[in-house]
Structure formats: C-alpha cells, structure tokens
C-alpha cells in the first residue's frame, strides 16, 4: 500500500468536485475500466502529492498540465513530483490540457500503449 498524507484528503475531495474541463473530459474516457479493463482513480493522494489520475494495476500516473506547469517554478515542482513517483516504481505520463481537449484520441492511444 502506498503512503499518503492524510492531511490532503479534504483538498483531494475538493479537486474531485471541481475538476478542470480537460480533467472532466479525460475522466469520461478512462473511468469505469474503459481502457484495457484498468481501474483509474482521480485526484489520488500519493505521498505528499495529489495525482490527477492513477492506475494502480499499471502503476501509472497521468498528469494534465495547464499553463502553471510551463513556468520555471511549476516545472521544478513537476520534476520533484516525478522523481518521487518514479522512486516508487510509478510511471508518469504528462499531457497538456490543450492536447486532451483537442487531440483526445492521440492522448488515449498513448495511455493505452503504456497500460
């Protein structure tokens, strides 16, 4: 079982209730074991981080990146998060919000290949 910071539970719940458009769109395509019969969870707490989507069977985290991820501070935070997740044996797939909204089929194919 993965360690998680219980103090992040309320924030995780809030994020599930207030998903971005891209998160909502991708969730509609991966929920309910639609891809390779794999279960995904949204806003999953892993350690001190909240991942957008997590598939425990495949050990894959999917992160959807908005504009804040493309500034220096955001990129550094992402690098630290990715390093931590990789240390747990979890693969991180990153997609921009725009890719999800405009190229969902390509995003789904990439996820499918990695499952």
C-alpha positions as CSV (number, residue, x, y, z in Angstrom):
1,X,0.0,0.0,0.0
2,X,1.3,3.5,-0.9
3,X,1.9,6.0,1.8
4,X,-0.3,9.1,1.6
5,X,-0.6,12.3,3.6
6,X,-4.0,12.1,5.2
7,X,-4.0,15.9,5.6
8,X,-4.5,16.2,1.9
9,X,-7.9,14.3,1.9
10,X,-10.1,17.4,2.0
11,X,-8.1,19.0,-0.8
12,X,-8.3,15.9,-2.9
13,X,-12.1,15.8,-2.4
14,X,-12.4,19.4,-3.4
15,X,-10.3,18.8,-6.5
16,X,-12.6,15.9,-7.5
17,X,-15.7,18.1,-7.1
18,X,-14.0,21.0,-9.1
19,X,-12.2,19.2,-12.0
20,X,-11.0,21.3,-14.9
21,X,-12.6,20.8,-18.3
22,X,-9.7,18.7,-19.5
23,X,-9.8,16.5,-16.4
24,X,-13.5,16.0,-16.8
25,X,-13.1,15.1,-20.4
26,X,-10.3,12.6,-19.9
27,X,-12.1,11.1,-16.8
28,X,-15.2,10.5,-19.1
29,X,-12.9,8.3,-21.3
30,X,-11.0,6.3,-18.6
31,X,-13.5,5.8,-15.8
32,X,-15.3,2.5,-15.4
33,X,-12.4,0.4,-16.8
34,X,-12.8,1.7,-20.4
35,X,-9.2,1.2,-21.2
36,X,-7.9,-2.4,-21.1
37,X,-10.2,-3.1,-18.2
38,X,-7.9,-1.0,-16.0
39,X,-9.3,0.9,-13.0
40,X,-8.3,4.6,-12.7
41,X,-8.7,6.9,-9.7
42,X,-8.9,10.6,-9.9
43,X,-7.1,13.1,-7.5
44,X,-5.3,10.2,-5.9
45,X,-3.0,11.1,-2.9
46,X,0.4,9.5,-3.2
47,X,2.8,10.6,-0.5
48,X,2.6,14.4,-0.3
49,X,1.2,14.8,-3.8
50,X,-2.2,14.6,-5.4
51,X,-2.1,13.0,-8.8
52,X,-4.7,13.8,-11.4
53,X,-5.3,10.2,-12.3
54,X,-3.7,6.9,-11.0
55,X,-4.0,3.3,-12.3
56,X,-2.6,1.1,-9.5
57,X,-2.5,-2.1,-11.6
58,X,-0.3,-0.5,-14.3
59,X,1.5,1.8,-11.8
60,X,0.8,4.8,-14.0
61,X,0.0,8.4,-13.0
62,X,-1.5,10.7,-15.6
63,X,-0.9,14.4,-15.1
64,X,-2.7,17.1,-17.1
65,X,-0.7,20.3,-17.3
66,X,-2.2,23.7,-17.5
67,X,-0.2,26.9,-18.0
68,X,1.2,27.0,-14.5
69,X,3.2,23.9,-15.3
70,X,5.1,25.7,-18.1
71,X,6.8,28.4,-15.9
72,X,10.0,27.7,-14.1
73,X,8.5,27.2,-10.6
74,X,5.9,24.8,-12.0
75,X,8.4,22.8,-14.0
76,X,10.6,22.4,-10.9
77,X,7.7,21.2,-8.8
78,X,6.8,18.7,-11.5
79,X,10.4,17.5,-11.7
80,X,10.4,16.8,-7.9
81,X,7.0,15.1,-8.0
82,X,8.0,12.9,-11.0
83,X,11.2,11.9,-9.3
84,X,9.3,10.9,-6.1
85,X,6.8,8.9,-8.1
86,X,9.5,7.2,-10.2
87,X,11.2,6.2,-6.9
88,X,8.0,4.3,-6.1
89,X,8.1,2.5,-9.5
90,X,5.3,4.6,-10.9
91,X,5.5,5.8,-14.5
92,X,4.3,9.4,-15.1
93,X,2.5,10.4,-18.3
94,X,2.1,14.1,-18.9
95,X,-0.3,15.8,-21.3
96,X,-1.2,19.4,-21.8
97,X,-4.8,20.5,-21.2
98,X,-4.9,21.5,-24.8
99,X,-3.9,18.1,-26.1
100,X,-6.6,16.5,-24.0
101,X,-9.3,18.9,-25.3
102,X,-8.2,18.9,-29.0
103,X,-6.4,15.6,-29.5
104,X,-8.1,13.1,-27.1
105,X,-7.7,10.1,-29.4
106,X,-3.9,10.6,-29.5
107,X,-3.8,11.0,-25.7
108,X,-5.9,7.8,-25.2
109,X,-3.7,5.9,-27.6
110,X,-0.6,6.9,-25.6
111,X,-2.2,5.9,-22.3
112,X,-3.3,2.6,-23.9
113,X,0.2,1.8,-25.1
114,X,1.6,2.4,-21.5
115,X,-1.0,0.3,-19.7
